[in-house]
Amino acid sequence: MEIPLTTADATPEFVTDALRVGGVIDSGTRVSAVKHEPIGEGVGLIGQLARLQLRYEGRAQGAPGTVILKLPSQFLENRAVANHFKSYEREGRFYEQLCDKLPTRTPRCYWNHVDPETSTFGLLLEDLGSRTMISQVAGVDQVHAAQALQALAQLHGTWWGSPALDTVSWMPRLDDPINLGEGQAYRDAWPLCRERIGDELPEGAIDLAERTQAVFEDLMRAMTAEAPATICHGDFRVDNLLFDDSVAGDDDQVAVLDWQVSYKGAAITDVAYFLCGSLTVEERRAHEKALVRGWYDAVVDAHGGVLADYPFELAWRQYRRSTLFTTVFAVVPTGAMDLANERGRDLHVAMGTRSFSAALDLDAQEFLNSL
């Protein structure tokens, strides 16, 4: 099967072959027409997304009327970053081996192509576009944030310190060399990031960034050492979440997309990344500690009622330190990638402003003195 280079190149023949390989349709059914609708522009930087509306010939009972096609980025610099961190392979392996073993609601995968040798990757996923989407640039409210953290806690609590983590050999630890490479990526990207958005960051952010990048690898090692490992999403932000407002307290309430940077590590890093990137500064300041406490209590419940040697006081201390870690997610894209459009720039300015504000608000620089 020839994998298209862009979502617009997805022909009826390609989609037919992909759905047959995935066992969704049989040889008596084919896709006769495909209508392409690009989605997610300015949301993700290392992938292309499109909704494909499908028309069939033959027995199409149970076949999806729409699917989401996900392919690697067209931008060479963005694709190079993703290949370096094995982002496409991680997501392919996730759908191949892990998604059915998680309590987390994820899109059904109809076709999954993973070939690191040829650097070709692709996914056809269930279309969950009828759910509520919230713009990360605008920021998520406290109610939806609490729902998201409940879903995240189910993932963290189920895999908390589990021996089964050793069987997930393709997923790196937070302190593995491939992830520690983010420290050099931070340092390489910072000069251009500062040039592009430095004037828009809060007072004190530039000094904090320069101190953080110098010891970033030690920061990651320290975060890994103090807590049992679990599965972390790695890019848990509101642009990657879809909400079903018709249900309450249901495991299906929040669907989680985009598993390209998943890792095994300290769960609190996911929490800090979400709160420091997806809430406005004002919303985070007003609800931050209560939201972290709600996540912690839900992890305890999901894990069976106790987290040995991990009291809430340690979780809060780690949360404060993890705010430093979150700054990398604004710096590297802004200084090393093509931001695609104005929405992409607005997103990373927001992430930078919010993450640095959180680290400064919580006096996280004190943790740099001990590294």
Secondary structure by P-SEA (a helix, b strand, c coil): cccccccccccaaaaaaaaaaaccccccccccbbbbbbccccccccbbbbbbbbbbcccccccccbbbbbbccccaaaaaaaaaaaaaaaaaaaaaccccccccccccccbbbbbccccccccccccccccbbbbccccccaaaaaaaaaaaaaaaaaacccccccccccccccccccccaaaaaaaaaaaaaaaccccccccaaaaaaaaaaaaaaaaaaaaaacccccccccccccccbbbcccccccccccccccccccccccaaaaaaaaaaccccaaaaaacaaaaaaaaaaaaaaaaccccccccaaaaaaaaaaacccaaaaaaaaacccccccaaaaaaaaaaaaaaaaaaaaaccccccccc
